[in-house]
Amino acid sequence: MQNARSISELNRLIQQALETELDPVIWVIGEIADFRSAPQGHAYFELVEKQGNTVQAKIRANSWAFAYRSIAAKFEAATGSRLKNGMKVLAQVSVNFHAVYGLSINVKDIDPSFSLGERARVRQETIDRLTQEGILRLNARHILPPVIQKIAVISSPTAAGYGDFINQLKSNSYGYHIYHKLYPSTMQGNEAVNSILKSMDQLESDSEKLQLEAVVIIRGGGAQLDLDCFDEYRLAAKIANCPIPVLTGIGHERDETVSDLVAHTRLKTPTAVAEFLLSGFREFEENLGIALQRLDRTTRQQLSNETGKMQQLAHQVKALSESRIKLEKEKVNSVVTRIKITTKGILASQANQLTGAERNIRRGADSFLRSKTEELKSKELILKQLNPANILARGYTRTEVRGTPVNLANPKLGDMLKTHSSNQTISSTITQIEEK
């Protein structure tokens, strides 16, 4: 085509248009990406515009050594951090178009107050979101054990803050021992959030097995902008929803990160976290000592009170016993008196009865003896009457045959008879027997 232009002509037209239409310098907002510095002191990077994680636009940028030295020094003095990837900055730039290398910008200045303000804005948005979701102080609802003995530590293993923390725990003069397991993590930069989240996932899965009682997130000191990862929503939400208490000692005394806000307990430094944990031991031991003193004092007081009560009861028991014994003695004496009186009465009555019985016995005996005497006399009389001697004395005789009475002997003729009288014995022979 007759109106076709060469590439160099087109580039020249673009360059003329840019020089005509644009101001010599422009303030732009963008996020630093692909940052690198050259040995000569120059800085090369890209400024990126993002919507979430999606890149909407980007442009090559550079800052020459003379300008960059001043920009970097001023930025670090104001923010405490060096320029690096991921930072959102307000930069004063001039637009350049090179026929070979194309469009780029040259950074003349960077406003550090914007980065600080942007950081504050993002931080506040995160706080507002956590508040709306009702989890800003969710982790604080966990009850800390009186003595925390098993902890998970999220830190860089090479960080000075971690070394200070471990040294403080191990060198305590009381000999307290706290079990701790390190979950190594990157604690600053673009990879910090993902690294810490990975560590938290791991420790949550280990929590029940290891019987972890708390999580400690610590890092050494650093620049303000190095703490940006601790303002990220994902990390703050993870801390808020952690099933055990989270303690932070991020190591920056001036700023309080969102992670500090959602944590159960926020302390300034790793050493302060260690001291806080050890103070729980000391307080528990002191409280235990106080409790023992109170128990001892209460026990002594109770023993004293009970001893007093026992002594009072002993006096009462003694008095009551003496009174009862006296009363029982009186009762016994009264019973003894009554027994004596009753016994005397019974003895007198029994004596009277015995006297009467004796008289009756005597009368009976006398009567019995008289009766028996009369009976004996009567029998004696009969016996006297029956005595053969008496019979013979009255003129009767007794005849025997061979010593047997004649009436019983069945005598025969010629048998010898003996006849007895009171004064004679006559022998005769049977010459005649007449039957009657």
C-alpha positions in Angstrom: 0.0 0.0 0.0 1.2 3.5 -0.8 0.6 4.9 2.8 2.4 2.0 4.6 5.1 3.0 7.1 8.2 1.4 8.3 8.5 0.2 11.9 11.0 2.8 12.7 8.6 5.5 11.4 5.8 4.1 13.5 7.9 4.0 16.5 9.0 7.6 15.9 5.3 8.7 15.6 4.5 6.9 18.9 7.5 8.6 20.6 6.4 12.0 19.2 2.8 11.4 20.4 4.0 10.4 23.9 6.3 13.5 24.1 3.5 15.7 22.9 0.6 14.4 24.9 2.1 13.3 28.2 3.6 15.3 31.0 7.3 14.9 31.5 6.7 13.1 34.7 3.6 11.2 36.0 2.7 9.7 39.3 1.6 6.1 38.9 0.5 3.3 41.4 1.7 -0.2 40.8 3.1 -3.3 42.5 6.7 -4.1 42.1 7.5 -7.4 40.4 10.5 -9.2 39.0 12.8 -6.8 40.9 16.5 -7.1 40.3 19.5 -4.8 40.8 22.5 -4.6 38.5 26.1 -4.4 39.6 26.4 -0.9 38.4 23.7 0.2 40.9 20.7 0.3 38.5 17.4 -1.3 39.4 15.2 -3.1 36.9 11.7 -4.3 37.6 8.1 -4.2 36.5 5.1 -2.2 37.8 2.0 -4.4 37.8 -1.7 -3.7 38.2 -3.6 -6.6 39.6 -7.3 -7.4 40.2 -7.0 -10.0 43.0 -4.4 -12.4 41.7 -5.0 -11.5 38.0 -2.6 -9.2 36.3 -4.6 -6.4 34.5 -1.6 -4.5 33.2 2.2 -4.2 33.5 5.0 -2.1 32.2 8.8 -2.4 32.3 10.5 0.0 34.7 14.0 1.0 35.6 15.7 3.4 38.0 19.2 4.5 37.2 21.9 4.2 39.9 22.1 7.9 40.8 18.3 8.2 41.4 17.8 4.7 42.8 20.4 5.2 45.5 18.5 8.2 46.8 15.1 6.6 46.3 16.1 3.4 48.1 17.8 5.2 51.0 14.8 7.5 51.6 12.3 4.6 51.3 14.2 2.4 53.8 14.6 5.3 56.2 10.9 5.9 56.2 9.6 2.4 56.1 12.4 0.4 57.6 12.3 -1.9 54.6 14.0 -2.2 51.2 12.1 -2.1 48.0 11.2 -5.6 46.9 8.7 -7.7 45.1 5.0 -7.5 46.1 5.2 -3.9 47.4 2.6 -1.5 46.2 4.2 1.9 45.5 3.4 5.4 44.3 6.1 6.2 41.8 7.0 9.3 39.9 8.0 8.2 36.4 8.9 9.5 33.0 7.6 7.5 30.0 10.2 6.4 27.4 9.8 4.7 24.1 12.8 3.2 22.4 12.7 2.2 18.8 14.2 -1.2 19.6 13.3 -1.9 23.2 9.8 -0.4 23.1 7.8 1.2 26.0 9.2 1.6 29.5 9.2 4.0 32.4 12.1 5.5 34.3 11.4 5.9 38.0 12.4 9.3 39.4 11.0 9.0 42.9 8.9 6.7 45.1 6.7 8.1 47.9 7.2 5.9 51.0 4.2 7.4 52.8 1.9 5.9 50.2 3.3 2.4 50.8 2.8 2.9 54.5 -0.7 4.3 54.0 -1.6 1.5 51.6 -0.4 -1.0 54.1 -2.6 0.6 56.8 -5.6 0.5 54.4 -5.2 -3.2 53.6 -4.7 -3.9 57.3 -7.9 -2.1 58.2 -9.8 -3.9 55.4 -8.6 -7.2 56.9 -9.6 -6.2 60.4 -13.1 -5.1 59.2 -13.6 -8.4 57.4 -12.5 -10.4 60.4 -14.8 -8.4 62.6 -17.8 -8.9 60.2 -17.2 -12.6 60.2 -17.1 -12.7 64.0 -13.7 -14.3 64.3 -11.4 -11.3 65.2 -11.2 -12.5 68.9 -12.3 -16.1 68.3 -8.9 -17.6 69.3 -9.0 -15.6 72.6 -11.9 -17.7 73.7 -9.6 -20.6 74.4 -8.6 -21.0 78.0 -4.9 -21.1 78.6 -3.7 -23.9 80.9 -2.4 -22.6 84.2 1.0 -24.1 83.1 1.7 -24.5 79.4 4.1 -27.4 79.0 3.8 -28.5 75.4 4.0 -26.0 72.5 4.4 -25.8 68.8 6.8 -23.1 67.5 6.5 -21.5 64.1 9.7 -19.7 63.2 12.7 -19.7 60.9 15.2 -22.0 62.5 18.0 -19.6 61.7 16.3 -16.5 63.1 18.0 -14.8 66.0 14.6 -14.4 67.7 14.1 -18.2 67.7 17.6 -18.6 69.2 16.7 -16.1 71.9 13.4 -17.8 72.6 14.9 -21.3 73.0 17.8 -19.9 75.1 15.4 -18.1 77.4 13.3 -21.3 77.9 16.3 -23.5 78.6 18.4 -21.2 80.8 15.6 -20.3 83.2 17.0 -20.4 86.8 14.0 -22.3 88.1 14.7 -25.5 86.1 11.2 -25.4 84.4 11.0 -27.6 81.3 8.7 -26.9 78.3 8.4 -29.4 75.5 8.6 -27.5 72.1 8.5 -28.7 68.5 9.7 -26.4 65.7 7.7 -26.1 62.5 10.2 -24.3 60.3 8.7 -21.5 58.2 9.6 -18.5 56.1 8.7 -15.5 58.2 8.9 -12.7 55.6 8.5 -12.1 51.9 6.0 -13.4 49.4 6.3 -17.0 50.5 5.8 -16.3 54.2 2.0 -16.7 54.3 1.9 -20.0 52.4 4.8 -21.3 54.5 3.2 -20.4 57.8 -0.1 -21.8 56.7 1.5 -25.1 55.8 3.2 -25.2 59.2 -0.1 -24.5 61.0 -1.9 -27.3 59.0 0.9 -29.7 60.1 0.8 -28.7 63.8 -3.0 -29.0 63.9 -2.8 -32.5 62.6 -0.1 -33.3 65.3 -1.9 -31.4 68.0 -3.8 -34.4 69.5 -1.0 -36.8 69.2 1.5 -34.5 70.8 -1.1 -33.0 73.2 0.0 -29.5 72.2 -1.4 -26.8 74.5 -0.4 -23.7 72.5 1.1 -22.3 69.3 3.9 -19.8 69.4 4.6 -17.6 66.3 7.9 -15.8 66.6 10.4 -13.9 64.4 13.2 -11.5 65.0 13.0 -7.8 64.5 12.6 -6.3 61.1 11.3 -3.5 59.0 7.6 -2.5 59.1 6.9 -3.6 55.6 8.5 -7.0 56.4 5.5 -7.5 58.6 3.0 -7.3 55.7 2.5 -11.0 55.6 1.1 -10.9 59.2 -1.6 -8.6 58.0 -2.8 -11.0 55.4 -6.4 -12.2 55.8 -5.7 -15.9 55.1 -3.1 -16.1 57.9 -5.2 -14.0 60.3 -8.2 -16.3 59.7 -6.1 -19.4 60.2 -4.8 -18.1 63.5 -8.3 -17.1 64.6 -9.7 -20.6 63.9 -6.8 -22.5 65.4 -8.1 -25.1 67.8 -5.5 -24.2 70.5 -4.4 -20.8 71.8 -1.9 -18.9 69.6 0.8 -16.6 71.1 2.7 -14.1 68.9 6.1 -12.6 69.5 6.8 -11.1 66.1 9.5 -8.8 67.4 8.3 -5.3 66.5 7.4 -3.1 69.5 5.8 -0.2 67.6 3.3 -1.9 65.2 0.6 -4.4 66.0 -0.2 -6.7 63.1 -3.5 -8.2 62.4 -2.1 -11.6 63.4 -1.3 -10.0 66.8 -4.9 -8.9 67.0 -6.5 -12.3 66.3 -4.0 -14.2 68.4 -5.0 -15.3 71.9 -2.0 -13.4 73.5 0.2 -10.8 71.8 3.7 -10.2 73.2 6.4 -7.9 71.8 9.3 -10.2 71.3 10.2 -13.9 71.2 12.0 -13.4 74.6 8.8 -11.9 76.0 6.9 -15.0 74.8 9.4 -17.2 76.6 9.2 -15.1 79.7 5.4 -15.2 79.6 5.4 -19.0 79.4 7.9 -19.3 82.3 5.8 -16.8 84.3 2.9 -19.2 84.2 5.2 -21.8 86.0 6.3 -19.2 88.5 2.8 -18.0 89.2 1.4 -21.5 89.5 4.2 -22.4 91.9 3.6 -19.2 93.9 -0.1 -19.8 93.9 0.6 -23.4 95.0 2.8 -22.2 97.8 0.2 -19.6 98.8 -2.5 -22.3 98.7 -0.3 -24.6 100.8 0.3 -21.8 103.3 -3.5 -21.1 103.4 -4.1 -24.8 103.8 -1.6 -25.1 106.6 -3.0 -22.0 108.3 -6.5 -23.2 107.8 -5.6 -26.7 109.0 -3.9 -25.4 112.1 -6.8 -23.1 112.8 -9.2 -25.9 112.3 -7.2 -28.2 114.5 -7.1 -25.5 117.1 -10.8 -25.0 116.9 -11.5 -28.7 117.0 -9.0 -29.1 119.9 -10.9 -26.4 121.7 -14.2 -28.1 120.9 -12.8 -31.5 122.0 -11.6 -30.0 125.3 -14.9 -28.4 125.8 -16.7 -31.6 125.0 -14.3 -33.5 127.3 -15.2 -31.1 130.1 -18.9 -31.5 129.3 -18.5 -35.3 129.1 -16.6 -35.3 132.4 -19.2 -33.1 134.1 -22.0 -35.1 132.6 -20.3 -38.4 133.5 -19.6 -37.3 137.1 -23.2 -36.1 137.4 -24.5 -39.3 135.9 -22.3 -41.4 138.1 -23.4 -39.5 141.1 -27.0 -39.9 140.1 -26.5 -43.6 139.4 -24.7 -43.9 142.8 -27.7 -42.3 144.4 -29.9 -44.7 142.6 -27.8 -47.6 143.6 -27.7 -46.5 147.2 -31.4 -46.0 147.1 -31.8 -49.5 145.6 -29.4 -50.9 148.2 -31.4 -49.2 151.0 -34.6 -50.5 149.5 -33.1 -53.9 149.2 -31.8 -53.8 152.8 -35.2 -52.7 154.0 -37.0 -55.2 151.8 -34.5 -57.9 152.8 -35.0 -57.1 156.5 -38.8 -57.3 156.0 -38.5 -60.5 154.1 -36.0 -61.9 156.7 -38.3 -60.9 159.5 -41.3 -62.4 157.7 -39.3 -65.6 156.9 -38.1 -65.7 160.5 -41.7 -65.5 161.7 -42.6 -68.1 159.2 -39.7 -70.3 160.4 -40.7 -69.8 164.0 -44.3 -70.7 163.2 -43.1 -73.6 161.1 -40.8 -74.7 164.0 -43.7 -74.5 166.4 -45.9 -76.4 164.0 -43.1 -79.0 163.5 -42.6 -79.2 167.2 -46.4 -79.6 167.8 -46.5 -82.1 164.9 -43.5 -83.9 166.2 -44.8 -84.1 169.7 -48.2 -85.3 168.4 -46.5 -87.8 166.1 -44.2 -89.0 168.9 -47.2 -89.3 171.3 -49.1 -91.2 168.6 -46.2 -93.4 167.9 -45.5 -93.9 171.6 -49.1 -95.0 172.1 -48.8 -97.2 169.0 -45.6 -98.7 170.3 -47.1 -99.3 173.7 -50.1 -101.0 172.0 -47.8 -103.2 169.9 -45.6 -103.8 172.9 -48.7 -105.0 174.8 -49.7 -107.2 171.9 -46.1 -108.5 171.6 -46.1 -109.2 175.3 -49.4 -111.0 174.9 -48.0 -112.9 171.9 -44.7 -113.8 173.6 -44.5 -117.6 174.0 -43.0 -117.1 177.4 -46.0 -115.3 178.6 -48.3 -117.9 177.0 -46.4 -120.6 178.7 -46.5 -118.6 181.9 -50.3 -118.7 181.7 -50.1 -122.5 181.7 -49.9 -123.3 178.1 -47.2 -125.8 176.6 -45.5 -126.2 173.2 -45.0 -129.7 171.8 -42.5 -130.4 169.0 -41.6 -133.4 166.9 -38.0 -133.3 165.7 -38.0 -129.5 166.4 -41.1 -128.9 164.4 -44.4 -127.9 166.0 -46.5 -131.0 166.4 -49.3 -129.5 164.4 -47.0 -129.1 161.5 -44.8 -132.2 161.8 -47.2 -134.9 160.7 -46.3 -137.1 163.7 -46.4 -140.9 163.7 -46.8 -143.5 166.3 -43.5 -144.0 168.2 -42.2 -140.5 167.4 -40.5 -138.7 170.3 -42.3 -135.6 171.5 -40.8 -132.8 173.5 -43.2 -130.6 175.5 -42.1 -127.2 176.7 -43.8 -125.4 179.7 -42.7 -122.2 181.4 -40.4 -124.1 183.6 -40.0 -127.7 182.2 -39.3 -129.7 179.1 -41.0 -133.1 179.0 -40.1 -135.9 176.6 -42.7 -138.6 175.7 -43.4 -141.2 173.0 -46.5 -141.3 170.8 -48.6 -144.3 171.6 -51.9 -143.2 170.1 -53.0 -140.7 167.6 -56.7 -139.7 167.3 -57.7 -137.6 164.2 -60.1 -134.7 164.8 
